[in-house]
Amino acid sequence: MEKTEKISIATGKPSAFLLFPWGLLSIIIILLLNIMLSDSWFGKNWSWITLVLIIPAAILENFKIGYTTMQIMFLKVIYSLLSFLIIGIAFGAAILNYFQKDQNIQKLKIPWYVLLALVIMMFIDIAQLFSMLKAVRRSFMQFDPDS
């Protein structure tokens, strides 16, 4: 006697909460606050600002791990690539600012604590991508007849 199992697939649309790019939004807000606010105020309050932006983004991105719908996974990869692009541009601006000797040119000043916050957000994105890949592998293993 063969045992047949029914696999139910959710056909509903994922909520907008799962599709929203929380990590990318935090990266953009950190950079915009650095650019728009004065150096003295942002320099004093950077730890609280990044704490308020990084921890919720990490928690909200962590909710996406259990959902393996193609739309969520595809958007997570796209948003992570955009995050890496923005972080790369910020690091490029910081390196250019360090090596540029001409003082007459308007520069984008990115302090070390903003770069640290961006690196932390990048590591969170990398960890989320690997967790998502594990979830995809686990979901594909359900369909493997050899296991």
QUICOR-V286043 format. One record per pair of residues at least 12 apart in sequence whose C-alpha atoms are under 10 Angstrom apart, sorted by the first residue. I is the first residue (numbers start at 1). J is the second residue. If there is no record, write none. Layout:
i->{I I}
j->{J J}
This chain:
i->{7 7 9 10 11 13 13 14 14 14 14 15 16 17 17 17 17 18 18 18 18 18 18 18 18 18 18 18 19 19 19 19 19 19 19 19 19 20 20 20 20 20 20 20 21 21 21 21 21 21 21 21 21 22 22 22 22 22 22 22 22 22 22 23 23 23 23 23 23 23 23 23 23 23 23 23 23 23 23 23 24 24 24 24 24 24 24 24 24 24 24 24 24 25 25 25 25 26 26 26 26 26 26 26 26 26 26 26 26 27 27 27 27 27 27 27 27 27 27 27 27 27 27 28 28 28 28 29 29 29 30 30 30 30 30 30 30 30 30 31 31 31 31 31 31 31 31 33 33 33 34 34 34 34 34 34 35 35 35 39 39 39 42 43 43 43 46 46 46 47 47 47 49 50 50 50 50 50 50 50 51 53 53 54 54 54 54 54 55 55 57 57 57 58 58 58 58 58 58 59 61 61 61 61 62 62 62 62 62 62 63 64 64 64 64 65 65 65 65 65 65 65 65 65 66 66 66 66 67 67 67 68 68 68 68 68 68 68 69 70 72 73 73 73 73 76 76 76 76 77 77 77 77 79 80 80 80 80 80 80 81 83 83 83 83 84 84 84 84 84 84 86 87 87 87 87 87 88 90 90 90 90 90 90 91 91 91 91 93 93 93 93 94 94 94 94 94 94 94 95 96 96 97 97 98}
j->{142 143 69 69 69 69 71 67 69 71 72 72 72 60 61 63 64 60 61 62 63 64 65 67 71 72 75 76 61 64 71 72 73 74 75 76 79 60 61 64 72 75 76 79 57 60 61 75 76 78 79 80 83 53 54 56 57 58 59 60 61 76 79 53 54 55 56 57 58 59 60 61 76 79 80 83 121 122 124 125 57 76 79 80 81 82 83 84 86 87 121 122 125 53 57 79 83 50 52 53 54 55 56 57 58 83 117 118 121 50 53 54 57 83 84 86 87 114 117 118 119 121 122 83 86 87 118 49 50 53 46 49 50 53 54 114 115 117 118 86 87 90 110 114 115 117 118 46 49 114 46 108 109 110 111 114 108 109 110 109 110 111 114 111 113 114 113 114 117 113 114 117 117 113 114 116 117 118 120 121 117 117 121 117 118 120 121 124 121 124 121 124 125 120 121 124 125 127 128 124 76 124 125 128 124 125 127 128 131 132 128 76 128 131 132 128 129 130 131 132 133 134 135 136 131 132 135 136 132 135 136 132 133 135 136 137 138 139 136 136 132 129 132 133 136 125 128 129 132 125 128 129 132 125 122 124 125 126 128 129 125 118 121 122 125 118 119 121 122 125 126 118 115 118 119 121 122 118 108 109 110 114 115 118 110 115 118 119 107 108 109 110 107 108 109 110 111 112 115 110 108 109 109 110 110}
